[in-house]
């Protein structure tokens, strides 16, 4: 069969020779956690504003950003069973919900957006900047109470920092799938293979000083165009949006969303974040976090082997450090838990107690408190 158009086959098709697709049948989607399955840090609602709780809070690999001194605030959470069975669409259980809790209006140069990022090595398949560079297509499922024009802002690590703004129009308040073709850039990505390669931002408010007035696509360049000049103001009290099914792949036409198992998606997310949370253990509510020895009667050092190799040596955040315990034959409450050293495979922690440890006895660091957390991050 030789054709330059689409072929629709209503019945079964048997292929006796090789079937050679133009793009991969699996591992097409390079977005991590595009189905919003994984939320290691928390599934509870978080209020985010400029300088307060910005960054990664609930769903992994997606963050909320406010430009410096931008007003307003949003409620941010992972929700279930919010995605209906769209005719001809994919099926989802989880989505990201963003609701404006404090209203604001557009600022001359302050942006408010939802962001996800990819590494340079994950973008290599597109070959941007090379002779045989390839186009990409971004697709996602989106629902909002505010119709109108929304903007996608792309920024790469290319020479001089490459940027592009592409807008899309929302005509109703229902769930819809949107497809954003992205033609290949003529400039290659730069930086180490595990460094930032591209960021994708969904803009929630217009930025007049950086708006594009020439249409729906600014094209690749170095000039900063953050929004379409027709961008809606989402930041009105109680305005709500949902996002899921985010996919970035080779080609000019989006394929059905590539669903991955929770285990596979979790492992991908753990390259950037690993959360140790109390009350996740098998022994009642006890969670074992690391193993080590006492260095004095009041201090012990522990090693926690990371579940997957992380992107870089992680930073460590300890939440409620007095809600942990040191255990040998009985529980001894901690007065502090702190970061010692780390590499991409292992983290060392120190724990302090008031007294009672025996040198050099082997101890376990653990917690039975759901509010106790240790977050390893290499975002």
matplotlib code that plots the C-alpha trace (Angstrom):
import matplotlib.pyplot as plt

x = [0.0, 1.4, -0.4, 0.4, -2.8, -4.5, -5.8, -8.8, -9.3, -12.6, -11.9, -8.9, -5.6, -3.0, 0.6, 2.7, 5.9, 7.6, 5.6, 7.9, 6.4, 7.8, 7.9, 8.3, 5.4, 6.5, 8.5, 7.1, 6.3, 9.2, 7.1, 7.5, 4.2, 2.1, -0.9, -0.4, -0.3, 2.6, 2.5, 5.3, 5.4, 1.7, -1.8, -3.1, -4.2, -1.4, -1.8, 0.9, 1.9, 5.0, 7.7, 5.4, 5.3, 6.5, 8.1, 7.2, 4.4, 2.1, 2.2, 5.8, 7.6, 5.0, 5.5, 3.8, 5.8, 5.0, 7.2, 9.0, 6.4, 3.5, 0.2, -2.5, -2.4, -3.7, -4.8, -2.8, -3.6, -3.8, -7.4, -9.0, -12.0, -12.2, -11.7, -14.7, -14.8, -14.2, -15.5, -12.5, -10.1, -7.9, -8.9, -7.4, -8.0, -5.7, -5.3, -3.7, -6.2, -5.3, -7.9, -7.4, -7.7, -6.6, -7.3, -4.8, -4.7, -2.0, 1.3, 3.6, 6.3, 5.3, 4.2, 2.2, 2.5, 2.5, 5.9, 7.5, 11.1, 13.1, 16.8, 19.1, 19.6, 15.8, 15.5, 18.3, 15.8, 14.6, 18.1, 17.4, 20.2, 21.3, 20.8, 18.1, 16.3, 12.8, 9.5, 7.7, 4.1, 2.8, -0.6, -2.6, -6.0, -7.3, -10.4, -11.0, -13.8, -12.3, -12.5, -10.3, -6.7, -4.0, -0.2, 2.5, 6.0, 9.0, 12.6, 15.6, 19.2, 20.3, 22.9, 21.7, 18.7, 16.0, 12.4, 9.0, 5.4, 2.5, -1.1, -4.2, -7.9, -10.3, -13.9, -15.8, -15.5, -15.4, -12.5, -10.7, -7.5, -5.2, -2.4, 0.5, 2.8, 6.4, 8.7, 12.3, 14.7, 17.8, 19.9, 21.1, 20.5, 23.6, 24.8, 25.5, 23.3, 21.6, 21.1, 18.1, 17.1, 13.6, 10.9, 7.3, 5.0, 1.3, 0.7, -2.2, -2.1, -1.0, 2.4, 2.1, 5.8, 6.5, 3.4, 3.5, 1.3, 2.1, -0.3, -0.4, 3.2, 6.3, 8.6, 12.0, 14.3, 16.0, 13.4, 11.3, 7.6, 5.8, 2.2, -0.1, -1.5, -5.0, -4.1, -6.9, -6.7, -7.2, -6.5, -10.0, -11.3, -12.4, -11.5, -10.4, -8.4, -7.5, -4.5, -3.5, -2.4, 0.6, 2.7, 5.7, 6.7, 8.3, 6.1, 3.5, 0.5, -0.3, -0.7, -2.9, -1.5, 1.1, -0.1, 2.7, 2.3, 2.4, 5.7, 7.4, 6.2, 7.3, 10.8, 11.1, 10.0, 12.4, 15.3, 14.3, 12.6, 12.5, 10.2, 10.5, 7.2, 6.1, 3.4, 4.3, 6.0, 4.8, 5.3, 2.2, 2.9, 6.7, 8.8, 12.5, 14.6, 18.2, 20.8, 24.0, 26.0, 26.2, 29.2, 28.5, 25.8, 23.8, 24.5, 24.3, 25.0, 22.8, 23.0, 19.9, 20.4, 18.4, 15.8, 17.0, 20.1, 19.2, 20.0, 22.5, 23.5, 20.3, 19.6, 17.7, 14.8, 13.7, 10.2, 9.4, 12.9, 11.8, 9.2, 11.7, 13.3, 16.5, 15.9, 18.0, 16.0, 13.7, 12.7, 14.6, 13.1, 15.3, 16.0, 17.2, 17.7, 20.0, 21.7, 25.4, 26.6, 25.1, 25.9, 23.6, 23.1, 23.3, 22.4, 24.0, 22.0, 22.9, 20.4, 20.7, 19.0, 19.1, 21.1, 21.3, 23.1, 26.0, 29.1, 29.5, 26.2, 24.1, 20.9, 17.9, 16.5, 12.7, 9.4, 5.9, 4.5, 2.8, 3.9, 7.6, 9.2, 12.6, 12.6, 15.6, 15.5, 17.6, 15.0]
y = [0.0, 3.4, 6.4, 9.9, 10.2, 8.5, 4.9, 3.7, 0.0, -1.1, -4.8, -6.9, -6.4, -9.2, -8.2, -11.1, -9.1, -6.6, -3.7, -0.7, 2.3, 5.8, 6.4, 4.1, 2.0, 2.3, 4.9, 7.6, 10.0, 11.7, 13.6, 12.1, 11.6, 13.1, 11.1, 12.7, 9.2, 9.9, 12.4, 11.3, 14.5, 14.7, 14.3, 17.0, 20.4, 23.1, 26.9, 28.4, 32.0, 34.0, 32.9, 30.4, 26.7, 27.4, 24.5, 20.8, 20.2, 17.4, 15.7, 14.8, 16.6, 19.5, 22.7, 26.0, 29.2, 32.8, 35.6, 37.7, 39.9, 38.4, 38.6, 36.0, 32.5, 29.0, 25.8, 22.9, 19.2, 15.8, 14.6, 11.3, 10.5, 14.0, 12.9, 11.6, 9.1, 11.4, 10.0, 8.7, 9.7, 8.1, 7.0, 8.7, 8.4, 11.3, 14.9, 18.0, 20.5, 24.2, 26.6, 30.3, 31.1, 34.8, 36.8, 39.0, 40.8, 40.9, 42.5, 44.1, 41.6, 38.9, 35.4, 32.7, 29.3, 25.5, 24.0, 20.7, 20.2, 17.6, 16.7, 17.3, 13.6, 13.0, 15.5, 13.9, 11.9, 15.1, 16.1, 19.8, 21.8, 18.8, 18.2, 15.5, 17.3, 16.2, 17.9, 17.3, 17.4, 18.3, 17.0, 17.2, 16.9, 20.2, 21.5, 25.0, 27.2, 30.2, 29.9, 31.9, 31.9, 30.1, 30.2, 27.6, 29.0, 26.8, 27.5, 25.4, 25.3, 26.2, 28.8, 32.2, 30.4, 29.6, 30.5, 30.0, 30.9, 28.9, 29.6, 27.5, 28.4, 26.9, 27.1, 25.4, 24.3, 20.6, 18.2, 18.4, 17.2, 19.8, 19.1, 21.6, 20.9, 22.1, 22.4, 21.5, 24.2, 24.9, 25.4, 22.4, 22.0, 22.6, 21.5, 18.2, 15.3, 15.3, 19.1, 21.1, 20.7, 22.2, 23.6, 23.7, 26.2, 26.7, 30.4, 31.5, 35.2, 37.7, 39.3, 42.6, 43.4, 40.0, 39.4, 38.3, 40.3, 38.5, 35.5, 32.2, 31.1, 33.3, 30.7, 29.8, 32.7, 34.4, 37.1, 36.5, 36.1, 34.6, 35.0, 35.6, 39.1, 37.6, 35.4, 35.0, 36.0, 32.8, 34.3, 35.2, 33.8, 30.1, 29.8, 26.2, 24.1, 20.5, 19.0, 15.4, 13.2, 15.4, 13.9, 15.1, 12.9, 12.7, 13.7, 16.2, 14.3, 13.2, 9.5, 8.1, 8.8, 6.3, 4.8, 3.4, 1.3, 3.1, 1.3, 2.4, 6.0, 6.1, 4.9, 7.7, 10.2, 8.9, 10.0, 13.5, 13.0, 10.3, 10.7, 8.8, 9.2, 7.8, 5.2, 3.4, 0.4, -3.2, -3.4, -1.6, 2.1, 1.9, 2.9, 2.0, 4.7, 3.8, 1.8, 2.8, 3.0, 5.2, 7.6, 8.8, 8.4, 11.1, 10.8, 8.2, 8.2, 6.3, 5.3, 5.3, 3.4, 5.3, 3.3, 4.5, 6.4, 10.1, 12.8, 14.5, 14.1, 15.1, 17.9, 16.7, 18.2, 16.8, 17.6, 17.3, 16.0, 15.3, 12.8, 10.1, 7.4, 5.4, 1.8, -1.1, -3.0, 0.0, 3.3, 6.4, 9.7, 12.0, 15.6, 16.2, 14.5, 16.2, 15.7, 14.6, 13.8, 12.3, 10.9, 9.8, 6.4, 6.9, 9.5, 9.7, 11.2, 12.1, 11.7, 13.1, 11.9, 13.2, 10.2, 6.4, 5.2, 2.7, 3.1, 1.4, -0.4, -0.9, 1.1, 1.7, 5.1, 5.0, 6.8, 5.9, 9.4, 10.2, 13.8, 12.8, 13.1, 13.0, 14.4, 13.8, 16.1, 16.5, 18.4]
z = [0.0, -0.9, 0.5, 1.8, 3.8, 6.7, 6.5, 8.6, 9.0, 10.5, 10.8, 11.8, 10.1, 9.8, 8.8, 7.6, 7.2, 9.5, 10.9, 11.1, 12.9, 12.3, 16.1, 19.0, 20.2, 23.9, 25.9, 23.5, 26.3, 27.9, 30.5, 33.9, 35.9, 33.2, 34.5, 37.9, 39.6, 42.0, 44.9, 47.2, 49.4, 50.2, 48.8, 51.0, 49.7, 49.9, 49.6, 47.4, 46.9, 46.1, 48.5, 50.3, 49.4, 45.8, 44.0, 44.3, 46.8, 45.9, 42.5, 41.5, 38.7, 38.4, 40.4, 41.0, 40.4, 41.2, 39.8, 42.4, 44.2, 42.2, 44.0, 44.7, 45.9, 44.8, 46.4, 44.8, 45.2, 43.5, 43.1, 42.0, 39.8, 38.4, 34.8, 32.9, 30.1, 27.2, 23.9, 22.0, 24.8, 27.4, 30.8, 34.0, 37.7, 38.8, 37.9, 39.3, 40.7, 40.9, 42.5, 43.0, 46.7, 46.7, 43.6, 41.7, 38.4, 35.7, 36.6, 34.1, 34.4, 36.9, 35.8, 37.6, 36.1, 36.4, 35.3, 34.5, 33.4, 31.5, 31.4, 28.4, 27.8, 27.7, 24.9, 22.7, 20.6, 19.0, 17.7, 17.9, 16.3, 14.1, 10.4, 11.0, 13.8, 14.5, 15.5, 18.8, 19.9, 23.4, 24.4, 27.6, 29.1, 30.6, 32.2, 33.5, 34.8, 32.8, 29.0, 26.6, 25.5, 27.6, 26.9, 26.9, 27.5, 26.5, 27.5, 26.6, 27.6, 24.1, 23.3, 24.5, 26.1, 23.5, 24.1, 22.6, 23.4, 21.9, 22.9, 22.8, 23.0, 25.6, 24.2, 27.1, 30.7, 29.9, 29.8, 26.4, 25.0, 23.5, 21.0, 20.6, 17.6, 18.4, 15.4, 15.9, 17.1, 14.9, 18.0, 20.1, 23.8, 25.9, 29.3, 31.0, 30.1, 33.5, 33.6, 32.7, 29.1, 28.7, 30.9, 29.9, 31.7, 31.6, 32.2, 34.4, 34.0, 31.3, 31.5, 29.6, 29.4, 27.9, 25.8, 22.2, 19.8, 16.5, 16.8, 18.6, 18.1, 18.6, 17.1, 18.6, 19.5, 22.4, 23.0, 26.1, 25.2, 28.2, 27.1, 24.2, 24.4, 24.7, 27.7, 30.2, 33.8, 35.7, 39.0, 40.2, 43.5, 43.2, 39.6, 39.1, 36.6, 36.2, 34.3, 33.4, 30.6, 29.8, 27.0, 24.9, 22.0, 18.5, 15.5, 14.5, 15.7, 19.2, 19.9, 22.7, 26.1, 27.1, 30.4, 32.6, 35.8, 39.1, 40.0, 36.8, 37.2, 40.9, 40.0, 37.4, 40.0, 42.6, 40.4, 41.6, 44.9, 47.5, 50.5, 53.8, 55.6, 59.0, 59.3, 56.0, 57.6, 57.9, 61.6, 62.8, 62.0, 62.4, 59.4, 59.4, 57.7, 58.1, 60.0, 61.8, 65.0, 68.1, 68.1, 71.7, 74.3, 72.7, 68.9, 66.2, 62.5, 60.0, 56.3, 54.1, 50.8, 48.1, 46.2, 42.7, 41.6, 41.9, 39.3, 41.6, 45.2, 47.0, 49.4, 52.6, 54.3, 57.7, 58.8, 62.6, 63.6, 67.2, 65.9, 65.1, 67.3, 67.7, 68.3, 69.6, 72.1, 73.0, 71.4, 72.3, 71.1, 69.0, 69.9, 66.3, 63.0, 60.4, 57.1, 57.1, 53.6, 50.4, 47.0, 44.2, 45.8, 49.6, 52.3, 55.7, 58.6, 62.2, 65.0, 68.5, 71.7, 75.3, 76.6, 76.8, 73.7, 73.9, 71.8, 69.2, 69.3, 66.1, 66.0, 63.7, 62.8, 62.5, 63.2, 64.0, 63.4, 60.1, 60.4, 60.4, 57.0, 55.4, 51.8, 49.5, 46.5, 43.4, 41.4]

ax = plt.figure().add_subplot(projection="3d")
ax.plot(x, y, z, "-o")
ax.set_aspect("equal")
plt.show()
